[in-house]
Amino acid sequence: MFLNYCFYILTLLAFTASAAKIDYQAAKDYEGYQLLEIIPKSESDLNILSGLSKVFGENIDFWKQSLTIGKPTEIFASPELKAQLLSYLGANSQMTPAVKLENMGQIVRDDAIDTPRPPPSASLDENIKAVNLSEFDFNEYHSHQEINSYLKALSDEYKFVQLGSVGKSHEGRLMQYIKIGFLSEEPKNAFFVDAGIHAREWITPAVALHFINKLVTDPEMVSLLEDIDVYVLPSVNPDGYEYSRTVERLWRKTRSGPRGPNQCYGVDPNRNFDFYWAYSGVSKDPCSEVYCGPSALSEVECQSLTQFLKSHNSSIKAYVSLHSYGNLIIHPWGHKLHAYPVDVDDIIHVGKEMARAITEAGGPEFTVGTGPEILYEVAGSSQDYAESVGIKYSYTMELTNSFTGFVLPKSKIQTTADHILPALLVVADEVRLIDQQDSSSEENEIDQ
């Protein structure tokens, strides 16, 4: 086992030794950037807020977008954008932004002390180290290579754990997953969990690793794993994740490109899946945070995940994509309001059970609904794609709220995992109850 693991490490080192240096610029410091909160008080205010993307284009970065009077919109703004927003809102409304985060630069600097980063000149997947499972710290934000090394060590140690890969990222990083479950003579249902689609949402791979650890080490999980298999893909967007670790802490997209006259990089992977692609809630501007790409599945990461889900949709009965932040459990469909799968009542019921499990574990109240109902319209999401290929129970979970937004201190990892894991186990138990021979229900849309 040890020799096999050493061979694996040497193989990866040989690969990375031949890889070119990634041309990352100096790390972005976010000095003076603020998170602004704006509360609409009328339908007119809502219309003005929804039109900000057209007014400010690529410069606007919504962290939350209000669909309801009295519910806040949050905008991450540079000093220049803040001045422009104040002028525009002052001329067109009575809304005045409140400062929710005074200086993101200081928060990012504090975060860098809390979680030291490699230098911006780091080569692709360098510094791979062997993992001692007994010493692995689940309350750290690990690099992509550390995550992959942990998955490899698990598969070497436990016979009921299998290591696989859905493919490689744009920059060549392995997108590895773990399949956990005991062998069975009968076909088994499966549950698929992924994380890290958006690069800056570091808490999501961390919670995914906690989920893996519980499944593998908790004796109470044996019965579950005799009945179903669980797939966990901790890092869907490894290039973006590593870029956020080395250069731009709040980077969201992939790292493909550059594209457009301004030579901007990346695509929002959660707008790039082939289901109502580019229908709503997206931008065609390559510099936008919600750029949907030049075509559906333009991103190799989305292609790989799509192929895996489609090829396993006869066994995978549930899909959960971990995101942050907002305390939300989102279900299909996301491309427009009042659009639902035919079995939406079942989907909502399980979603509410997930929310109840979180509160019973001491966590906050989670809101259940479609994206247009509780957040915003999102076309081309992984959740909707999974639903469209017959994976009935498909959800996006927006994890814990925090006054620091996406920059959640590592001291919060354990508590967040303690709250979220019971919800994931609710879904796993639902998968356990589904008759393997029961065909997937038709995914026709209901308009109300």
C-alpha positions as a Markdown table, in Angstrom:
| # | Residue | x | y | z |
|---|---|---|---|---|
| 1 | Met | 0.0 | 0.0 | 0.0 |
| 2 | Phe | 2.8 | 2.4 | 0.9 |
| 3 | Leu | 4.7 | 1.6 | -2.3 |
| 4 | Asn | 1.6 | 2.2 | -4.4 |
| 5 | Tyr | 1.1 | 5.6 | -2.7 |
| 6 | Cys | 4.7 | 6.6 | -3.2 |
| 7 | Phe | 4.3 | 5.7 | -6.9 |
| 8 | Tyr | 1.2 | 7.9 | -7.1 |
| 9 | Ile | 3.0 | 10.8 | -5.5 |
| 10 | Leu | 6.0 | 10.4 | -7.8 |
| 11 | Thr | 3.8 | 10.2 | -10.9 |
| 12 | Leu | 2.1 | 13.5 | -9.9 |
| 13 | Leu | 5.4 | 15.2 | -9.2 |
| 14 | Ala | 6.7 | 14.1 | -12.6 |
| 15 | Phe | 3.6 | 15.6 | -14.2 |
| 16 | Thr | 3.9 | 18.9 | -12.4 |
| 17 | Ala | 7.6 | 19.1 | -13.0 |
| 18 | Ser | 6.9 | 19.3 | -16.7 |
| 19 | Ala | 4.0 | 21.8 | -16.3 |
| 20 | Ala | 4.6 | 25.3 | -17.2 |
| 21 | Lys | 4.5 | 28.0 | -14.6 |
| 22 | Ile | 1.1 | 29.6 | -14.4 |
| 23 | Asp | 1.4 | 33.3 | -15.1 |
| 24 | Tyr | -0.4 | 34.8 | -12.1 |
| 25 | Gln | -0.1 | 38.4 | -11.4 |
| 26 | Ala | 0.6 | 39.9 | -8.0 |
| 27 | Ala | -2.1 | 39.1 | -5.4 |
| 28 | Lys | -5.1 | 41.4 | -5.3 |
| 29 | Asp | -5.4 | 43.2 | -1.9 |
| 30 | Tyr | -9.0 | 44.5 | -2.1 |
| 31 | Glu | -8.0 | 47.6 | -0.1 |
| 32 | Gly | -11.0 | 49.9 | 0.3 |
| 33 | Tyr | -13.5 | 47.5 | -1.2 |
| 34 | Gln | -16.8 | 47.3 | 0.7 |
| 35 | Leu | -19.9 | 45.1 | 0.9 |
| 36 | Leu | -22.9 | 47.4 | 0.5 |
| 37 | Glu | -26.4 | 46.5 | 1.7 |
| 38 | Ile | -29.4 | 48.1 | -0.1 |
| 39 | Ile | -33.0 | 47.4 | 1.0 |
| 40 | Pro | -35.7 | 48.1 | -1.5 |
| 41 | Lys | -38.9 | 49.7 | -0.2 |
| 42 | Ser | -41.1 | 49.7 | -3.3 |
| 43 | Glu | -41.6 | 47.9 | -6.6 |
| 44 | Ser | -39.8 | 50.9 | -8.2 |
| 45 | Asp | -36.8 | 50.2 | -6.0 |
| 46 | Leu | -36.8 | 46.5 | -7.0 |
| 47 | Asn | -36.8 | 47.5 | -10.7 |
| 48 | Ile | -33.9 | 49.9 | -10.2 |
| 49 | Leu | -31.8 | 47.2 | -8.4 |
| 50 | Ser | -32.6 | 44.6 | -11.0 |
| 51 | Gly | -31.4 | 47.0 | -13.7 |
| 52 | Leu | -28.0 | 47.8 | -12.1 |
| 53 | Ser | -26.4 | 45.1 | -14.2 |
| 54 | Lys | -27.3 | 46.9 | -17.4 |
| 55 | Val | -26.1 | 50.2 | -16.0 |
| 56 | Phe | -22.8 | 49.1 | -14.5 |
| 57 | Gly | -22.1 | 46.0 | -16.6 |
| 58 | Glu | -19.1 | 43.9 | -15.6 |
| 59 | Asn | -18.3 | 46.1 | -12.6 |
| 60 | Ile | -21.3 | 45.0 | -10.6 |
| 61 | Asp | -20.9 | 42.0 | -8.3 |
| 62 | Phe | -24.1 | 40.9 | -6.5 |
| 63 | Trp | -23.5 | 38.8 | -3.4 |
| 64 | Lys | -27.2 | 38.7 | -2.8 |
| 65 | Gln | -30.0 | 40.0 | -5.0 |
| 66 | Ser | -33.3 | 41.0 | -3.6 |
| 67 | Leu | -36.6 | 39.8 | -5.2 |
| 68 | Thr | -38.8 | 41.1 | -2.4 |
| 69 | Ile | -39.5 | 44.5 | -0.9 |
| 70 | Gly | -37.7 | 44.7 | 2.5 |
| 71 | Lys | -35.2 | 42.0 | 1.7 |
| 72 | Pro | -31.6 | 43.2 | 1.2 |
| 73 | Thr | -29.5 | 43.3 | -1.9 |
| 74 | Glu | -25.7 | 43.0 | -1.2 |
| 75 | Ile | -23.2 | 44.4 | -3.7 |
| 76 | Phe | -19.4 | 44.1 | -3.4 |
| 77 | Ala | -18.0 | 47.4 | -4.6 |
| 78 | Ser | -14.6 | 49.0 | -5.2 |
| 79 | Pro | -14.3 | 52.6 | -4.0 |
| 80 | Glu | -14.9 | 53.8 | -7.6 |
| 81 | Leu | -18.1 | 51.7 | -8.0 |
| 82 | Lys | -19.4 | 52.8 | -4.6 |
| 83 | Ala | -19.1 | 56.4 | -5.7 |
| 84 | Gln | -20.9 | 55.7 | -8.9 |
| 85 | Leu | -23.7 | 53.7 | -7.1 |
| 86 | Leu | -24.3 | 56.5 | -4.6 |
| 87 | Ser | -24.6 | 59.0 | -7.4 |
| 88 | Tyr | -26.9 | 56.8 | -9.5 |
| 89 | Leu | -29.2 | 55.7 | -6.6 |
| 90 | Gly | -29.3 | 59.2 | -5.3 |
| 91 | Ala | -30.5 | 60.5 | -8.6 |
| 92 | Asn | -33.0 | 57.8 | -9.3 |
| 93 | Ser | -34.3 | 56.6 | -5.9 |
| 94 | Gln | -34.5 | 57.2 | -2.1 |
| 95 | Met | -32.3 | 54.1 | -1.4 |
| 96 | Thr | -29.1 | 54.7 | 0.5 |
| 97 | Pro | -26.6 | 51.8 | 0.7 |
| 98 | Ala | -25.4 | 50.8 | 4.1 |
| 99 | Val | -21.9 | 49.5 | 4.6 |
| 100 | Lys | -21.9 | 45.9 | 5.8 |
| 101 | Leu | -18.2 | 45.3 | 5.5 |
| 102 | Glu | -16.0 | 48.4 | 5.9 |
| 103 | Asn | -12.8 | 47.2 | 4.3 |
| 104 | Met | -12.4 | 43.8 | 2.6 |
| 105 | Gly | -8.7 | 44.4 | 2.2 |
| 106 | Gln | -8.2 | 44.1 | 6.0 |
| 107 | Ile | -10.5 | 41.0 | 6.1 |
| 108 | Val | -8.5 | 39.3 | 3.3 |
| 109 | Arg | -5.2 | 40.2 | 5.0 |
| 110 | Asp | -6.4 | 38.7 | 8.3 |
| 111 | Asp | -7.6 | 35.6 | 6.3 |
| 112 | Ala | -4.2 | 35.2 | 4.8 |
| 113 | Ile | -2.7 | 35.1 | 8.3 |
| 114 | Asp | -5.4 | 32.6 | 9.3 |
| 115 | Thr | -4.8 | 30.4 | 6.2 |
| 116 | Pro | -1.3 | 30.9 | 4.8 |
| 117 | Arg | -1.2 | 30.7 | 1.0 |
| 118 | Pro | 1.5 | 29.6 | -1.5 |
| 119 | Pro | 3.2 | 32.3 | -3.5 |
| 120 | Pro | 1.5 | 33.5 | -6.7 |
| 121 | Ser | 4.3 | 32.0 | -8.8 |
| 122 | Ala | 3.4 | 28.5 | -7.7 |
| 123 | Ser | 3.5 | 25.8 | -10.4 |
| 124 | Leu | 0.5 | 23.6 | -11.2 |
| 125 | Asp | -0.1 | 21.1 | -8.4 |
| 126 | Glu | 3.4 | 21.5 | -6.9 |
| 127 | Asn | 4.4 | 20.6 | -3.3 |
| 128 | Ile | 2.3 | 17.4 | -3.1 |
| 129 | Lys | 2.8 | 15.7 | 0.2 |
| 130 | Ala | 1.8 | 12.3 | 1.5 |
| 131 | Val | -1.2 | 12.4 | 3.9 |
| 132 | Asn | -1.3 | 10.8 | 7.3 |
| 133 | Leu | -5.0 | 10.1 | 7.8 |
| 134 | Ser | -4.7 | 10.3 | 11.6 |
| 135 | Glu | -3.2 | 13.8 | 11.4 |
| 136 | Phe | -5.3 | 15.3 | 8.6 |
| 137 | Asp | -6.9 | 18.5 | 9.9 |
| 138 | Phe | -10.5 | 18.9 | 8.7 |
| 139 | Asn | -10.7 | 22.4 | 10.1 |
| 140 | Glu | -8.1 | 23.9 | 7.6 |
| 141 | Tyr | -8.7 | 25.2 | 4.1 |
| 142 | His | -6.7 | 22.7 | 2.2 |
| 143 | Ser | -5.1 | 23.2 | -1.3 |
| 144 | His | -6.5 | 21.2 | -4.2 |
| 145 | Gln | -3.4 | 18.9 | -4.2 |
| 146 | Glu | -3.8 | 18.2 | -0.5 |
| 147 | Ile | -7.5 | 17.3 | -1.0 |
| 148 | Asn | -6.5 | 14.9 | -3.8 |
| 149 | Ser | -3.8 | 13.4 | -1.7 |
| 150 | Tyr | -6.3 | 12.8 | 1.1 |
| 151 | Leu | -8.7 | 11.1 | -1.2 |
| 152 | Lys | -5.9 | 8.8 | -2.5 |
| 153 | Ala | -4.9 | 7.9 | 1.1 |
| 154 | Leu | -8.5 | 7.1 | 1.9 |
| 155 | Ser | -8.9 | 4.8 | -1.0 |
| 156 | Asp | -5.7 | 3.0 | -0.1 |
| 157 | Glu | -6.7 | 2.5 | 3.5 |
| 158 | Tyr | -10.4 | 1.4 | 3.1 |
| 159 | Lys | -11.7 | -1.3 | 0.8 |
| 160 | Phe | -15.1 | 0.2 | 0.6 |
| 161 | Val | -13.7 | 3.5 | -0.7 |
| 162 | Gln | -12.9 | 3.9 | -4.4 |
| 163 | Leu | -11.0 | 6.8 | -6.0 |
| 164 | Gly | -12.1 | 8.1 | -9.4 |
| 165 | Ser | -11.8 | 11.1 | -11.6 |
| 166 | Val | -14.4 | 12.8 | -13.8 |
| 167 | Gly | -11.6 | 14.4 | -15.8 |
| 168 | Lys | -9.1 | 17.3 | -15.7 |
| 169 | Ser | -9.6 | 21.0 | -15.4 |
| 170 | His | -8.7 | 23.6 | -18.1 |
| 171 | Glu | -5.2 | 23.9 | -16.5 |
| 172 | Gly | -4.8 | 20.2 | -16.1 |
| 173 | Arg | -5.7 | 19.5 | -12.5 |
| 174 | Leu | -7.4 | 16.2 | -11.7 |
| 175 | Met | -11.0 | 16.5 | -10.7 |
| 176 | Gln | -11.1 | 13.5 | -8.3 |
| 177 | Tyr | -14.0 | 12.0 | -6.4 |
| 178 | Ile | -14.5 | 9.4 | -3.8 |
| 179 | Lys | -17.1 | 6.6 | -4.1 |
| 180 | Ile | -18.0 | 5.2 | -0.7 |
| 181 | Gly | -20.1 | 2.1 | -0.3 |
| 182 | Phe | -19.9 | -1.6 | 0.4 |
| 183 | Leu | -20.0 | -4.1 | -2.4 |
| 184 | Ser | -23.4 | -5.6 | -3.1 |
| 185 | Glu | -24.7 | -8.3 | -5.4 |
| 186 | Glu | -27.7 | -6.1 | -6.2 |
| 187 | Pro | -27.6 | -2.8 | -7.9 |
| 188 | Lys | -27.5 | 0.1 | -5.5 |
| 189 | Asn | -28.9 | 3.6 | -5.5 |
| 190 | Ala | -26.4 | 6.4 | -5.2 |
| 191 | Phe | -26.2 | 10.0 | -3.9 |
| 192 | Phe | -23.8 | 12.5 | -5.5 |
| 193 | Val | -22.4 | 15.6 | -3.6 |
| 194 | Asp | -20.1 | 18.2 | -5.1 |
| 195 | Ala | -18.5 | 21.4 | -3.9 |
| 196 | Gly | -16.3 | 24.2 | -5.0 |
| 197 | Ile | -18.1 | 25.1 | -8.3 |
| 198 | His | -17.5 | 28.7 | -7.4 |
| 199 | Ala | -13.8 | 29.3 | -6.5 |
| 200 | Arg | -14.2 | 31.7 | -3.6 |
| 201 | Glu | -16.6 | 29.5 | -1.6 |
| 202 | Trp | -13.9 | 27.7 | 0.4 |
| 203 | Ile | -16.2 | 26.5 | 3.0 |
| 204 | Thr | -17.8 | 24.1 | 0.6 |
| 205 | Pro | -14.9 | 21.8 | -0.1 |
| 206 | Ala | -14.1 | 21.8 | 3.6 |
| 207 | Val | -17.7 | 20.7 | 4.5 |
| 208 | Ala | -17.4 | 18.0 | 1.7 |
| 209 | Leu | -14.3 | 16.6 | 3.4 |
| 210 | His | -16.1 | 16.5 | 6.8 |
| 211 | Phe | -18.9 | 14.6 | 5.1 |
| 212 | Ile | -16.5 | 12.1 | 3.6 |
| 213 | Asn | -14.8 | 11.6 | 7.0 |
| 214 | Lys | -18.1 | 11.0 | 8.7 |
| 215 | Leu | -19.2 | 8.4 | 6.1 |
| 216 | Val | -15.8 | 6.6 | 6.3 |
| 217 | Thr | -15.1 | 6.6 | 10.1 |
| 218 | Asp | -18.5 | 6.7 | 11.8 |
| 219 | Pro | -19.7 | 3.1 | 12.6 |
| 220 | Glu | -23.3 | 4.3 | 12.4 |
| 221 | Met | -22.8 | 4.9 | 8.7 |
| 222 | Val | -22.2 | 1.2 | 7.9 |
| 223 | Ser | -25.9 | 0.3 | 7.4 |
| 224 | Leu | -26.4 | 3.3 | 5.1 |
| 225 | Leu | -23.3 | 2.3 | 3.0 |
| 226 | Glu | -24.5 | -1.2 | 2.7 |
| 227 | Asp | -27.7 | 0.1 | 1.1 |
| 228 | Ile | -26.4 | 3.0 | -1.1 |
| 229 | Asp | -23.2 | 4.4 | -2.6 |
| 230 | Val | -22.2 | 8.0 | -2.0 |
| 231 | Tyr | -20.1 | 10.0 | -4.5 |
| 232 | Val | -18.3 | 13.1 | -3.3 |
| 233 | Leu | -16.5 | 15.4 | -5.6 |
| 234 | Pro | -14.9 | 18.1 | -3.4 |
| 235 | Ser | -13.5 | 20.4 | -6.0 |
| 236 | Val | -15.4 | 21.0 | -9.3 |
| 237 | Asn | -13.4 | 24.2 | -10.2 |
| 238 | Pro | -9.9 | 23.5 | -9.0 |
| 239 | Asp | -8.2 | 26.1 | -11.2 |
| 240 | Gly | -10.4 | 28.9 | -9.9 |
| 241 | Tyr | -10.0 | 27.6 | -6.4 |
| 242 | Glu | -6.2 | 27.7 | -6.6 |
| 243 | Tyr | -6.3 | 31.1 | -8.2 |
| 244 | Ser | -8.4 | 32.3 | -5.3 |
| 245 | Arg | -5.8 | 30.9 | -2.9 |
| 246 | Thr | -2.8 | 32.6 | -4.6 |
| 247 | Val | -4.0 | 35.7 | -6.3 |
| 248 | Glu | -7.7 | 36.9 | -6.0 |
| 249 | Arg | -9.3 | 35.6 | -2.8 |
| 250 | Leu | -12.8 | 36.5 | -4.2 |
| 251 | Trp | -12.3 | 35.0 | -7.6 |
| 252 | Arg | -15.5 | 33.1 | -8.6 |
| 253 | Lys | -15.2 | 31.7 | -12.1 |
| 254 | Thr | -13.1 | 29.1 | -14.0 |
| 255 | Arg | -9.7 | 30.1 | -15.5 |
| 256 | Ser | -10.4 | 29.6 | -19.2 |
| 257 | Gly | -9.7 | 32.3 | -21.7 |
| 258 | Pro | -8.9 | 35.2 | -22.2 |
| 259 | Arg | -12.0 | 36.3 | -24.1 |
| 260 | Gly | -13.5 | 39.5 | -25.4 |
| 261 | Pro | -12.0 | 42.9 | -26.1 |
| 262 | Asn | -10.8 | 43.3 | -22.5 |
| 263 | Gln | -9.2 | 39.8 | -22.5 |
| 264 | Cys | -11.0 | 38.6 | -19.4 |
| 265 | Tyr | -10.7 | 35.2 | -17.9 |
| 266 | Gly | -13.2 | 32.6 | -16.8 |
| 267 | Val | -16.8 | 31.5 | -17.0 |
| 268 | Asp | -19.3 | 31.1 | -14.2 |
| 269 | Pro | -19.5 | 27.3 | -14.2 |
| 270 | Asn | -22.9 | 27.4 | -12.6 |
| 271 | Arg | -24.3 | 29.2 | -15.6 |
| 272 | Asn | -22.6 | 26.9 | -18.2 |
| 273 | Phe | -24.6 | 23.7 | -18.0 |
| 274 | Asp | -26.8 | 22.6 | -20.9 |
| 275 | Phe | -30.3 | 23.3 | -19.6 |
| 276 | Tyr | -31.9 | 26.5 | -20.6 |
| 277 | Trp | -28.4 | 27.8 | -21.1 |
| 278 | Ala | -28.3 | 31.7 | -21.2 |
| 279 | Tyr | -32.0 | 31.9 | -20.7 |
| 280 | Ser | -31.9 | 34.2 | -17.7 |
| 281 | Gly | -29.7 | 35.4 | -14.8 |
| 282 | Val | -26.6 | 35.5 | -16.9 |
| 283 | Ser | -24.3 | 37.9 | -18.8 |
| 284 | Lys | -22.8 | 37.5 | -22.3 |
| 285 | Asp | -19.9 | 39.8 | -21.1 |
| 286 | Pro | -16.7 | 37.8 | -20.6 |
| 287 | Cys | -15.7 | 40.1 | -17.8 |
| 288 | Ser | -19.0 | 39.6 | -15.8 |
| 289 | Glu | -19.1 | 37.5 | -12.7 |
| 290 | Val | -22.1 | 35.7 | -14.2 |
| 291 | Tyr | -20.7 | 35.2 | -17.7 |
| 292 | Cys | -22.3 | 32.1 | -19.1 |
| 293 | Gly | -19.6 | 31.3 | -21.6 |
| 294 | Pro | -19.6 | 31.4 | -25.4 |
| 295 | Ser | -21.7 | 28.3 | -25.5 |
| 296 | Ala | -23.3 | 25.7 | -23.2 |
| 297 | Leu | -20.6 | 23.4 | -21.8 |
| 298 | Ser | -17.8 | 25.5 | -23.1 |
| 299 | Glu | -16.0 | 24.7 | -19.8 |
| 300 | Val | -14.2 | 21.4 | -19.6 |
| 301 | Glu | -15.1 | 21.1 | -15.9 |
| 302 | Cys | -18.8 | 21.3 | -16.8 |
| 303 | Gln | -18.4 | 18.9 | -19.6 |
| 304 | Ser | -16.8 | 16.3 | -17.3 |
| 305 | Leu | -19.4 | 16.7 | -14.6 |
| 306 | Thr | -22.2 | 16.5 | -17.2 |
| 307 | Gln | -20.8 | 13.3 | -18.7 |
| 308 | Phe | -20.5 | 11.7 | -15.3 |
| 309 | Leu | -24.0 | 12.5 | -14.1 |
| 310 | Lys | -25.5 | 11.5 | -17.4 |
| 311 | Ser | -23.7 | 8.2 | -17.5 |
| 312 | His | -24.7 | 7.4 | -13.9 |
| 313 | Asn | -28.2 | 8.8 | -13.9 |
| 314 | Ser | -29.8 | 5.3 | -13.6 |
| 315 | Ser | -28.3 | 4.8 | -10.2 |
| 316 | Ile | -27.8 | 8.4 | -8.9 |
| 317 | Lys | -31.1 | 9.4 | -7.3 |
| 318 | Ala | -30.1 | 12.6 | -5.6 |
| 319 | Tyr | -27.6 | 15.4 | -6.2 |
| 320 | Val | -26.5 | 18.2 | -3.9 |
| 321 | Ser | -24.2 | 21.0 | -4.9 |
| 322 | Leu | -22.7 | 22.9 | -2.0 |
| 323 | His | -22.4 | 26.6 | -2.3 |
| 324 | Ser | -22.1 | 29.7 | 0.0 |
| 325 | Tyr | -23.6 | 31.8 | 1.4 |
| 326 | Gly | -27.2 | 32.5 | 2.4 |
| 327 | Asn | -28.8 | 29.7 | 4.4 |
| 328 | Leu | -30.8 | 28.5 | 1.5 |
| 329 | Ile | -31.9 | 25.1 | 0.1 |
| 330 | Ile | -32.7 | 25.7 | -3.6 |
| 331 | His | -34.5 | 23.3 | -5.9 |
| 332 | Pro | -35.4 | 23.3 | -9.6 |
| 333 | Trp | -36.2 | 25.0 | -11.7 |
| 334 | Gly | -34.0 | 28.1 | -11.7 |
| 335 | His | -34.5 | 29.7 | -15.1 |
| 336 | Lys | -37.8 | 31.3 | -14.4 |
| 337 | Leu | -40.4 | 32.0 | -11.7 |
| 338 | His | -43.3 | 29.5 | -11.2 |
| 339 | Ala | -41.5 | 26.7 | -13.2 |
| 340 | Tyr | -41.3 | 23.3 | -11.4 |
| 341 | Pro | -40.6 | 19.6 | -12.1 |
| 342 | Val | -43.7 | 17.4 | -12.0 |
| 343 | Asp | -42.7 | 15.9 | -8.7 |
| 344 | Val | -42.0 | 19.2 | -7.0 |
| 345 | Asp | -44.0 | 18.3 | -3.9 |
| 346 | Asp | -41.7 | 15.4 | -3.1 |
| 347 | Ile | -38.7 | 17.6 | -3.7 |
| 348 | Ile | -40.0 | 20.4 | -1.4 |
| 349 | His | -40.8 | 17.8 | 1.3 |
| 350 | Val | -37.2 | 16.5 | 1.4 |
| 351 | Gly | -35.9 | 20.1 | 1.2 |
| 352 | Lys | -37.9 | 21.0 | 4.3 |
| 353 | Glu | -36.7 | 17.9 | 6.1 |
| 354 | Met | -33.1 | 19.0 | 5.3 |
| 355 | Ala | -33.9 | 22.4 | 6.8 |
| 356 | Arg | -35.4 | 20.9 | 9.9 |
| 357 | Ala | -32.4 | 18.7 | 10.4 |
| 358 | Ile | -30.1 | 21.7 | 10.3 |
| 359 | Thr | -32.1 | 23.6 | 13.0 |
| 360 | Glu | -32.3 | 20.4 | 15.1 |
| 361 | Ala | -28.5 | 20.3 | 15.0 |
| 362 | Gly | -28.4 | 23.8 | 16.4 |
| 363 | Gly | -28.0 | 25.5 | 13.0 |
| 364 | Pro | -29.8 | 28.5 | 11.6 |
| 365 | Glu | -33.1 | 28.4 | 9.8 |
| 366 | Phe | -32.8 | 27.6 | 6.1 |
| 367 | Thr | -35.3 | 28.8 | 3.5 |
| 368 | Val | -36.5 | 26.3 | 0.8 |
| 369 | Gly | -37.5 | 27.3 | -2.7 |
| 370 | Thr | -36.5 | 27.8 | -6.3 |
| 371 | Gly | -33.8 | 30.3 | -7.2 |
| 372 | Pro | -36.3 | 32.8 | -8.6 |
| 373 | Glu | -38.5 | 32.5 | -5.4 |
| 374 | Ile | -35.8 | 33.0 | -2.8 |
| 375 | Leu | -32.6 | 34.3 | -4.5 |
| 376 | Tyr | -32.6 | 35.1 | -8.2 |
| 377 | Glu | -33.0 | 33.5 | -11.6 |
| 378 | Val | -30.2 | 31.1 | -12.6 |
| 379 | Ala | -30.2 | 29.4 | -16.0 |
| 380 | Gly | -27.6 | 26.7 | -16.8 |
| 381 | Ser | -27.0 | 25.5 | -13.3 |
| 382 | Ser | -25.6 | 22.1 | -12.3 |
| 383 | Gln | -28.7 | 21.5 | -10.1 |
| 384 | Asp | -31.1 | 22.0 | -13.0 |
| 385 | Tyr | -29.0 | 19.9 | -15.3 |
| 386 | Ala | -29.0 | 17.0 | -12.8 |
| 387 | Glu | -32.8 | 17.3 | -12.5 |
| 388 | Ser | -33.2 | 17.3 | -16.3 |
| 389 | Val | -31.4 | 14.0 | -16.7 |
| 390 | Gly | -33.7 | 12.3 | -14.2 |
| 391 | Ile | -31.9 | 12.8 | -10.9 |
| 392 | Lys | -35.1 | 13.6 | -8.9 |
| 393 | Tyr | -33.8 | 15.1 | -5.7 |
| 394 | Ser | -31.5 | 17.8 | -7.0 |
| 395 | Tyr | -30.6 | 20.7 | -4.7 |
| 396 | Thr | -28.2 | 23.6 | -4.3 |
| 397 | Met | -27.3 | 24.4 | -0.7 |
| 398 | Glu | -26.1 | 27.9 | 0.1 |
| 399 | Leu | -24.3 | 27.4 | 3.4 |
| 400 | Thr | -23.9 | 29.6 | 6.4 |
| 401 | Asn | -24.4 | 33.3 | 6.5 |
| 402 | Ser | -21.4 | 35.3 | 7.8 |
| 403 | Phe | -20.8 | 39.0 | 8.3 |
| 404 | Thr | -17.5 | 38.4 | 6.3 |
| 405 | Gly | -19.4 | 37.0 | 3.3 |
| 406 | Phe | -17.4 | 34.4 | 1.4 |
| 407 | Val | -14.3 | 34.9 | 3.6 |
| 408 | Leu | -15.3 | 32.6 | 6.4 |
| 409 | Pro | -12.7 | 32.0 | 9.1 |
| 410 | Lys | -11.5 | 28.5 | 9.4 |
| 411 | Ser | -12.6 | 28.5 | 13.0 |
| 412 | Lys | -16.2 | 28.3 | 11.6 |
| 413 | Ile | -15.6 | 25.1 | 9.5 |
| 414 | Gln | -16.5 | 22.6 | 12.3 |
| 415 | Thr | -19.7 | 24.4 | 13.3 |
| 416 | Thr | -20.8 | 24.7 | 9.7 |
| 417 | Ala | -20.1 | 21.0 | 9.0 |
| 418 | Asp | -22.0 | 20.0 | 12.2 |
| 419 | His | -25.0 | 21.9 | 11.0 |
| 420 | Ile | -24.9 | 20.8 | 7.3 |
| 421 | Leu | -24.1 | 17.1 | 7.6 |
| 422 | Pro | -27.5 | 16.1 | 9.1 |
| 423 | Ala | -29.2 | 17.7 | 6.1 |
| 424 | Leu | -27.0 | 15.6 | 3.7 |
| 425 | Leu | -27.9 | 12.5 | 5.6 |
| 426 | Val | -31.6 | 13.3 | 5.2 |
| 427 | Val | -31.0 | 13.1 | 1.4 |
| 428 | Ala | -29.0 | 9.9 | 1.8 |
| 429 | Asp | -31.8 | 8.3 | 3.7 |
| 430 | Glu | -34.3 | 9.3 | 1.1 |
| 431 | Val | -32.1 | 7.7 | -1.6 |
| 432 | Arg | -32.1 | 4.6 | 0.5 |
| 433 | Leu | -35.9 | 4.4 | 0.4 |
| 434 | Ile | -36.2 | 4.7 | -3.4 |
| 435 | Asp | -36.9 | 1.4 | -5.1 |
| 436 | Gln | -34.0 | 0.6 | -7.4 |
| 437 | Gln | -36.4 | -0.6 | -10.1 |
| 438 | Asp | -38.6 | 2.6 | -9.8 |
| 439 | Ser | -38.0 | 4.5 | -13.0 |
| 440 | Ser | -37.3 | 8.2 | -12.8 |
| 441 | Ser | -40.3 | 10.4 | -13.2 |
| 442 | Glu | -40.7 | 12.5 | -16.3 |
| 443 | Glu | -39.1 | 15.9 | -15.9 |
| 444 | Asn | -41.7 | 18.0 | -17.7 |
| 445 | Glu | -42.1 | 21.6 | -16.6 |
| 446 | Ile | -45.3 | 22.8 | -14.9 |
| 447 | Asp | -46.1 | 26.4 | -15.4 |
| 448 | Gln | -48.5 | 27.9 | -12.9 |
